[in-house]
Amino acid sequence: MEENFNTLSYYDGESSDFENEGVPPPPKRRRQAKNNWEKLETFDNFEAKVQIKLNGTFVRHTAKELQDGKKIYYNFKIKDCPGKVHLYLPGNSQIVNLLTNGKPHDHDGEGKHGIPSEAKEIIDSLRKDGITQPKLIQTNLRRQGIDPPSRTQISNRINYLNSKDENRIVSLGQISDLCRRSSEIPTQMDDAFVAGYSIEFEIKRFSLFMSTKRLLSMTSQCKLLQADATYKLNWEGFPVLVVGTSDKDSHFHPFGIAITSGETVEDFSSVFQVLKGYDENFEPEVLVADCAEAITNAFQTVFRVEFKRVYCWFHVKQNVKKFLKSSKIPESQKKGISFDIDCLQLADNEEEFNIAKKLFIKKWKTGDTKDFYDYFETEYLNQRNGWYEGYAPGYPCTNNGPEAINATIKNENTFRKRLPLGELFVTLKKIVSGWSLDRNPVSLDCKIFATSPTYSLQLQTKSFNWSIDKKRAPLKSKKGCPGTVVYYITPSGLPALKSEDIIQYNNKMCKKTWTKFDTYKKCKERLWIVNYNEEEWSSSRCNYTSFKKKYMCKHVMGIAVIRKDFTVRDEAVTVPVGTKRPRGRPAKARRALLVD
């Protein structure tokens, strides 16, 4: 080490005149002027700090421990101001001396350090009005002729005020008190209240469920339960759970909203127990949620052991898409796999799904796709396989309803900001009350719970146009079950059906003798079958894709129009009027133009 140091020193000293020519010497560091401290005032130990804080012109800079006491240094709030003070706390006395360096303030006004007091008052007022976006606050300040601070300063000010808010909850005791005060059942149908809560102080677990009398009354109309949890709504990171059901128009209707300390079986069980306690006859037969097994186990604990567990098709599709994106499978095979999974999802019943999935495995259990096959078989074929359309006919296979509500809460109610738990509690009460008011029969645009599908004008128009299309006339077969007639329909873009096609299709579907997955796909797409109910045509069924999603299609309604069991609205009849034929005989052909 000593040799290296000498070598470096030797070469550093060997700079030539040429090298130093034109290079300015380094600036000399100015020695900081020494402070001449003068005693300004004397206080008791506690009063000194209070006096400086109330003064509001100094901020604490540093502290220094001495052998005989302690010194606390303060700088003036304005940057680069030479004025300074410090407190001297002797170790052998309770008297505190305030000393100043006696230097004058070389600035005018308050300076530019921090947010000016006038701007702070406006920011605080806008926050009370619900305006917390820094960009909007800057715009308001400019309109009032005030130079706005930076967005970071505004954001820090808002966060500071939120942290001082009285609604911030820091203990389970506060949560318990808040729930107790809000648990009284109101007289009004649309007033939100805490329908149930559970707090376990020993293990630091809690759950609370908010609803209204009107929302809870909807449990008697359904056999379907949907649940979805979301995060990033509160500072503490607790999940928020939306629970509800969907009607026959696929419109989601919430029962209420819950805040829990986690996503365990106990958390979900306490929420489901509130619904069960309010209506003992509430026995849902179908559960739709994501792939969280805690929801499944909680449902079994509270309601029943035997039920249909529908796994959200959208989540399955997204997880498969992510796995394929990260894999090394060729792009052409990725598209083929996605298309085949979409086809597998349209299986009509469990027997068909079990046969089709074996053909799917046989097709894709190869070298390049073996990793995907192992993943997909383990996750979504051997278990969690309730994501195909025929698993729970008449019920949704996606959980889009509660997920859309969670997105609305973030975008329109909290503006994608995390709230303190107390403030979130108040916000959710307003949201729940709003859901209930939307379903009040006397309100405008009331969201009615549809027990049967509503037939839109677009669907009626398509059905009428299909019913008058002679090229697509359905082929009627002999009656099937009592009161049921079977119709066979040719899909668009395919040649008209023949009796041989129908016989071959029935043999394939009844015996399920497919040997390849591609053969299964072609068979599924060859024709559509309508099992028409003569007593109640709206109860008819069709294997058309649209029917599986919306519980009605143009084929079922079109056959009802042909049989005169249903009449479409007048505006759905889009037959062109045409033009009136002019009077007289048709004009003769004119002579051809002759050019010399």
N, C-alpha and C positions, 0 to 999 in steps of 0.2 A: 504493500500500500504506500509506503514511504517513497519507493522508487517511482511509482506512477505519479505521485503528487509532484516530485521534483521535475519529472519529464514534462508534465503539463505546464508547470510554472516556467520552464525553460522556453518552450515554444510560444507561450503567451507573451513573453518578453521580447521575442524576436520579430515583432512587427516592424516593417520598413516604413520609411517616410512616404513612399508611394501608396501604401495601403491606407495610411491615415489621412492622405490628402483629400480634402473636400468633405470629410466626415465630421459633423459637428460634435463637440464634446457632450457627454451625457449631462442632462440638467441636474444641478445640485438640489438635493432635497432640502426644502425650507424647514427650518427648525420651528416647531410649533411654539407659539408664544405661551409663556407660563402664566397660569391663572393665579391672580392675587386674590385669595378668598377673604371676604369680609363678613363678619357676623351680621346677619340681618334680623333675626328674631329667635326667640326661645319658646319652646312648647313642652308640654308633657309628652310622654312617649307616644301615646295613641293619637293625640291631637295633631301632631306634625303631619303625618301621612294624610289625615282627613283634610287638613287645610290645603295641601298641595292638590289633592284630588278635586276638591271643590273649586279651586282656582281655575283648573281646566286649561292652563296655558303651558304646562310642563308634562312630559312623558318620561317614565322611568327608563334609564339607559343601562346602568350596570350597578353592581354592588361590590364592595371590597371589604374583606375581613381584616381587622387590625389586631394587634396584641392587646390594645387597651379599649377596643370597641369595634364599631362598624360604621362604614360610610356608604350612603346610597346616593348615586348621582342621577340627576335629571337634566334632560335637554329641553330646549324650547320646542314647541310643536312644529314651528316652521323650520323647514330644512335649511341647513347651513347658517342658522342664526348663532352668533357667538355667545349669546346669553345662556348661562348655565347656573344651576344651583345644586347643592348637595346637603344631605342631612348627616349630621355627626351624632351617633348614638354611643355615648361613653359606656364602658362596661361596668363602671362602679356607680352609676347614677341613673335616675329616671328622667332627667332633663335632657331634651333633644335640642340641638342648635341647628338653625337653618342658615346656611352660608351662601353667598352669591359671589360670582367672579367680577361683578360690577361693570361688565362690558355692555355698551349700549346696543339696542336692537337696530340693525341696519336694514330695515324693511318697512313697508307700509301695509297696513291692513292685516288680514288673516293669513295671507300667502296662499299657496296652492297645495299645501299638504293636506291630504284627506279630502272628504266631501264637504263643501261649504254648508253652513247651518241652514241657509235658505233652501238649498237643494235637498238636504236631509228631510226637512219638514214635508216637502212635496212628495218625496219618495215614500215616506211613511204613510202619507195620506192615500197615495195611489195603491199601496199594498193593502190597506184596509178595504179599498174598493174592489180588491181581487185582481189588480193589475200587478203582476210580478215579473213579466218579461222585460229584461234590460233594454231591448230595442224600443219597445213601446214607451217605457219610462223616459228614455232619451228624447223621443219625439215629443212627449208632453212637456218636458223641460224646455225644449227649443221653442215651442209655441208660446211659452210664458216668458220668453226672452232671457232664459238662464242658460249659461254654458254648461252642458251636461258632463258629468264625470264619465269615466270609461265603463264599459260593460262589466268588467271584472270588479270594479269598485261597487257598482250597483248590486251585482250578484252577491258580493260579500256582505253588503248592508242588509239585503233581504234575508240571507242565511242567518246573520246575527240576530235579527229581529225574530225570526222563526225559533231560534234556539232559546230566546227569552220568553217565548209565548207561554201563557199559562196553560194551554192545552197539552203541553208536553207531559207524557206519562213515563215515569221511571220506575214504578214498582207495581207488583201484583195487587197490593192493597188499593192503589188508585184505580186499577182496572175493576176490581171487585166493587168498589164504591160507585164507579160510573155505571156499571151494569145494574147494580141494585136500584139506583135512582131512575134508570130508564126501563125497568122491567115491568112497570105497572101497565096493565092492558088498557089501552085507551077506549073511549066510547066511539070515536070516529073510525070508519072502516079503512081510511087511507093514512092514518097517523102511524108512523114507524115506532117500533118499540123493540126491546131486547126480548125475544121470545124464549130464550133459554141461554144459560151460560154455565160453565164449569171451570173452577179454579182449584188447582192442587199446589199449595204453597211448598210442600216438601220437595217435589220434583220439578218445580218451576214450570208447570204446564197450565195453559188456559185455552179456552175456546168460548166464543160468543156468537150468537146467531140473531140477526135483525130481520124483521119482516113486518107485515101489516096483516090485519084480519082478512082483508080481501085477497091478498096473495096466498095466504095459508088455506083459504077456502077452496082454491083450485086443486088441491090434492085429491079431492073426492072425484075428479073427472078424468083421472089418468091412471095408466098402468106403466108409465115410463118415467124413469128418473135419470136426469143428466147432471153431471158435476164437473167442474173444471176449476183449477187453482191457478192463481197468478201471483207474481212477486213484483218488487220494485214500486210498491205503492206507499210504503212507510219507511221511515229512517231505520226502524229497528229490524227490518227485513222479514217480518212475519208474513206468511202467505194469506191471501184473501180468496175465499172459496165461494163461487156462485153455484147455486143449486136450483134446478127447475125442471121443466118438461117442455115438449113440443106438441103442437096440435096437428091436425090432418093437413093443414096448409104449410107445414114445416116451419111455422113461426114459433120462436122460443118464448116461453112465459116463465119468468123467475119466481121461485117460492120465497127467496130471500138471499141474504149474503152473510158470510161468516168470516171472522178473523180468528185464526188459530196460531198456536205457538209452533206448529210444525205440520208435517203431512204424514203422520203416523196413523195406525189403525184406531187408536184411542181418540185422536183428533176428529177423524171423519165419523167415528161412531157417535160421539157426543152431538155432532150436527144432525145426523140422521135420526138420533133419538128424539130430538126436538120435534121433527116432523111426525114421527110415530106417536109421540105423546099428545100432539094436538089433534090428530085424527087416527084413532085406533084401527079404523077400517082401511087405512092407506096401506096397501100391499102391492107395491110395484113389481112387475114381472120381468121388466127389461131394464138394464143399467147400461148407459152409454157414457164412456169416459175415455181418457187416454190409457196408456199401458201401465199406470201405477197400480200395483197389486194391493196397496193399502186400502184403496177405495173398494176393491172387490171384497176383501176380508171384512171390512167394516159393514158393507151391505149384507153379507151373510150373517154377521153377528146380530144386526138390528132387525132385518126383515125376514129373509128366508134363505134356505140352503140351495134349493132348486130355483134357478132363474137363468135368463138369457143375458150373458155378459158380452155386450157389443164393444169391440175395440175400435176406436175412431179410425176410419179408413184413411183420412187425411194424414194422421200421424204415421200410420204404417207406410203410406206412400212416401212421405218426406224422409223417414228413416232409411227406406230402401234406396231412395235417390242419393242420400248422403253417402251410403256405403258404396254404391256404384261409382260415384264421383271420385272417391278416394282409391278405388281399386284399379288394377292394371288390365282390366278386361277391355278388348277392342270396342270402339264406339258403336260399330254396327251390331255387336252382340248386346251392348247395353240397351240400345233401342228395342231390340227383340225381346229382351227380358222384361222391360217395362210394359211393352204391349201385351205380352202373355200374362203378366200379373193383372193388368186391367181386365183381360178376358176372364181370368180365373175369379176375379171379384164379382162377376155377374152370374155366378152359379146359382141355380134356382133352389137347391135343397142340399141337405147334408150328404146324402148318398152321391149325388152328382159331384159335389166338391171333393169328396174323398177319392173318387176315381180320377177326376181331373188333376188333382195335385200329384198323384202318382205318375201320370203322364208328363206333368210339368217337371218333376224330379228326373224322370227318365231322359227328358230332352236336354236338360241343362246340367246334368251331373257329368261334366266332362272336365278335361284338364284345365283350360283357361278359366272356367267358371266354377270350379270346385269350391273355392273359398266362399263365393257368394252363396252357393247351394248349402254349404254347412251353416252359414249365418241365417239364411232365410228359413231353412227347415227347422232349426232350433228355436228361432224366435217367433215365427208366424205360421208354421204348419203343424208342428207337434204340440205347441201351446200358443195361447193368444190367437186362435184361429177364427174368432167370431167377428170377422171384418168383411165377409162376403154378403151380398144382397139377400140371398135366400136364408140366412141364418135367423133373422127376425123379421119376416115379411110384415109390411105395414108400419115399420118403425125406422127412424133415420139410422144410417150407418156412419154418420159423421157427427162430430160435436161442435159444429160451426156456431150454433146458437149462443152458448155461454162464452165461447171464445170471442165472438163479436161483441158481446156486452163488456167483457174485460177490456177489449181494445177501446171501446167507447168511453169507459171510465178513465182510462189513461189519457186519451186525446182530448176529451171535452170537459171532464170534471176536475182532474188533477193537473191537466196540461203537462203530462209526463214529468211531473215533479214529485219527489218523495215528500210526504207530509209526516209531521209528528203523529204519534198514535192517537192522541186526543183529538187533533184536528181531523184526522182521517175518520175517526168515529163519527164526528158531527157531519162530515161530508157524506159518508155512506148512509146515514139516516135520511138525509135529504134525497139521495139517489133512490133509496127504497120507497120513500113516500111518492116520488115522481113515477116510479114503475106502477104503483098502485093507482094513482090518479089517471094514468093512461088507460087503465082497464075499468074505469068507472063508467057504467052504461050511460050516464047523463052527460059525459064529456064529449066534446067534438073529436072525431076521428078515434073513437074508442077501439082499442085492440081487443076484439072478441076472441074467445077461445073457440076455435073451429072444430066441431066434432065430426065434420065430413068435409071433403075437399071442396074448395070454391073454384068454380069453373070460370076462368078468365075469358075475356072476349077473344084473345089471340087463339086460345085452345079451341073455342067454339068455331072460329073461322076456319082453322086447319081441319077440324073434324067435318065440317060441312063440305068443304072443297074435296076432301078425300071421299066422302060418301057419294058424290056425284061423278067421280072419276071412274068411268066404266072399265078402264084398263086395269084398275086396282081392285076390282070387285072381289070381295072375300068368297072363298069356297066353303060352303056349309057342309058339315058332315052329319052323321047320325047323332042323336042325343047321347051325351055321356051320362053323368050322374043325374038323378031325378031333378028336373027343373033347370038343367044346364044344357046348352048347345055349344058345340065346338066349331069355331071358324078358323080357317087357315088363310093367311095373308101373305102375298108376295112382297118382299122388301124392295125398296126403290133401287133401280139400277140392275135388277136381276130379271131373267126371263120369267114369264108367267108360269105358275105352278101347274103341274100335271098330277094326276092321281098316283102315278108311279113315284113321284117325288114325295108325296105325303106318306105313302106306304113305307118307303125307304127311311124317311125321317122318323116315323113312329117306331120302326124296328130298332133304329139306332138309339133313340132316347129311352125306349122301354127296356131294352136289353143292355144298353150302355156298353156296346161292344167296340168302342173306339180302341185303336191300337197305338195311335200317335196323338200328341197334343194338337198338332195342326189339323188333323181330321176332326177333332172335337170342336175346334174353332169354326171350321167351315160348316159343320152341322148346326152349330148355334146360330149362325148368321144366314142360314138358308131360308128360313120362313119364320113368321110370327104366329103364335097361337093365342086365340081369345077364347076363354071359357066364360061364355055369356050366361049370366043369371037371369032367367026369364021373369022371376018374381021381383027382383030388385036389381035393375041393370047396373047401378052404381057399385054393387058388390062384385061385379065381374072382374076377372083377372086376365092379364096379358103378359107375355114374356118379353115384350118390347122394353128397351133400356129406359126410355123416358117414364114408363109406368112404374118401374121399380124405384125410381127416384121421387116421383111426384104422385104416385098412387092413382094416376089417371093418364090416359093417352088418347090420341086422335082415333085409334082403331076401335077402342071400346065405345067412345062417344059417337063415332061415325056409324057403327052398327046400330046403336040405339036410335040414331036419326033415321036410318034406313027402315028399321022396324017400327018407327013412329012411337017409340017409348020416350023420346026426348025431343024437344023443340028448341032450336037455338034462337038466340035473340035476333031481332030483325037486322040490326047493324052488322051481325056476323055473316049475313048472306051477301057475299061480294060478287054476285053475278053481274058482268058488265051490261049496261043498258043498250049499248050499240047505237046505230043511227037509223032514222026512218027512211024507207025506200022512196025516192022521188016519184012523182006521178008521170004517167006516159010510158011509151015503150022505151026499151033501152036504146041508146044511141048506136048507130051503125059505125063500123070501123071506117076511119078516114083514109083517104088516098095517101099512099106513101109519098114522101118528099122526093121530087125528081130534080136533079141538078145537071144542067148541060155541061 
